[in-house]
């Protein structure tokens, strides 16, 4: 499925970032692993992911006490 990264690197990067931020990262389903074939498509995905992360808004934990802990 390497062609999917060629076609949808930006969309996949946005989805992964959004999923990892859901619930301020407190979900057990947080996507922490990407399995892909090395190459230009993966490099593009990684660059897109970095750009999406840089633009992401910092989210707040449920309470100030949680954030401090």
Buried (B, 14 or more C-beta within 10 A) or exposed (E): EEEEBEEBBBEBBBEBBEEBBBBBEEEEEEEEEEEBEEEEBBEBBBEBBEBBEEEEEEEEBEEEEEEEE
